[in-house]
Each structure stands twice: as structure tokens, then as C-alpha cells.
Amino acid sequence: MEFILELVSIIVASIAAVISISTFVIQHRSVRKTEQMKIAMEINSKLDDAENKIFEIKDQIKQIEYENEDLSPYQSANSDKNIAKISILKRNLKDASLHYMNLWEFLSFLVNKKEIHNSNIIEFFKPNLISGTDDVFEDYPEIKNNKNVFEEIKQLRKKWDDESNSLNK
């Protein structure tokens, strides 16, 4: 009888341990998924802000260029001021574009290191990462051609290209 009681208590303790471990694992996965969502939402917000800044600067450049078209040769002082403004704005545009790329670099780092591994989050960002980085690489080919910058973006895009190529075979 004593043996049966010991056996029952061992079985009950084992079941309790399994339930406890299972609850911990489920809870941990849920918290991990929530953390990934929070990070993704924060990065998305910062990307929106950075992209809006780029659009704002591009609009300012277009506006000044449009105003320059209407200036006569006698208004060269205004034209010179506008040329100086455009030069500053183009520098600001490059800075804003680099900030934008740094945000994509951070997201790429998190995906490459599997800190963000939720496929829904990755698929949400994938088309925007590709088109957004393509735009900057097109505007600044020296950035694309420099192997020492934005390595995480380039690594992630290569992985996606390789996956896409293997699916097309």
C-alpha cells in the first residue's frame, strides 16, 4: 500500500512538473511573439517618419527648382541663393536617406540574428525593405557599391534572392 502511495505521488508530481513546464513554454512563446510585434511596430513608426522626412525634402527641392525656372537673368542673386539652398537640401536628403537605411539595417540585423523570426512580421516588411533600399541604392550608387556599409541589408536581401531563385528552379 505504501508503495502505491509513493508511486501515485511520483506520478502526480511528474504530471504537475510537465504542466508547469508546458505552461512556461507556452507563456514564453507568447511573450516572445508580443515582443517581436512591439519592436516591429516601433521600427515601422520610425521608418514612416524617416520616409516622410525624405518626401518633405524632395518636395522642397522641387519647389525651389520650379521657382528658379521663373527667374529672369536679372534676378541672379535669388537664383544663387536658391542654388545654395538646393545644395543644403541635397545634403539633408542624403542624411535623411542614410537614417532611413540605418533603420532598415537594424531590422535586417534583427531578422538575420533571428531576434525577429515571426514569418508574418518578416513578410510584412519584405516588399518595403526591397523597394525602399532599392530607391536609396539607385539615388546613391556609392552606398550600394561599398561592401562595408549596410551589410545586414545586403545579407538579408541575398538570402531572399537565393530563396526566390531556388523556388523558381
Buried (B, 14 or more C-beta within 10 A) or exposed (E): EEEEEEEEEEEEEEEEEEEEEEEEEEEEEEEEBEEBBEBBEEBBEBBEEBBEBBEBBBEBBEEBEEEBEEEEEEEEEEBEEBEEBBEEBEEBBBEBBBBBBBBBBBBBBBBBEEEBEBEEBBEEBBEBBBEBBEBBBEBBEEBBEEEEBBBBBBBBBEEBEEEEEEEEE
